[in-house]
Amino acid sequence: MKAVLDTSPFQALHRADVLDEVRRLFHGGVFVPESVEVQTFGARRLGRDIVPDMDDLPWIEVLPVSPDESGALESAPPPGRRGLRRKPSCGGFVLDREEFDVIVLARRLGAVAVLDDHQGLRCATNLGVRSATTLEVMASLVQARLIGVNEARLGIEQIEATGYFPTRRRSR
């Protein structure tokens, strides 16, 4: 199984200190789009404990998403808005570029898109892309016996201590 991580889940799983276990869970590979790498690099000023250093994680593969590839999935801009810089749209859901790239890349690779954005999760579902939230990945780590329940609970507390509260999926 492969996974493509969005910025927030990537940073949250780092804060929970479970990235090595994520690597073992997704033994087919862990990927991030270039846009997530750029956003992560830009956030490095927050510190090593909050934001992972991509140089320390050579097993995470950074891949580009071509304009042709994303354009084929992106909804047309609203009338009168052509030519203006806009966020990508997917079936009526407006997403950040990083979330959209995660979905596009996961679709290309046949991977799980790891997202904590409700609109991103709905877009992925509409496109037939498997998805998981940070909390679902943590639960999968417990189910695979890669971490214990107490370690998962502590990891979630470490994530929330930084002011980030992972998404609880509304419905499947």
Protein Blocks (a to p, Z undefined) as FASTA:
>chain_A
ZZdddfklmmmmmmnopmmmmmmmmmnopcddfklmmmmmmmmmnojklpccfklmmmbc
cddddfklmmmmpccddehigoiacdddeehiacdfklmmmmmmmmmnopacddfbfklm
mmmmmnopacddfklmmmmmmmnopacfklmmmmmmmmmmnopacdddfbZZ
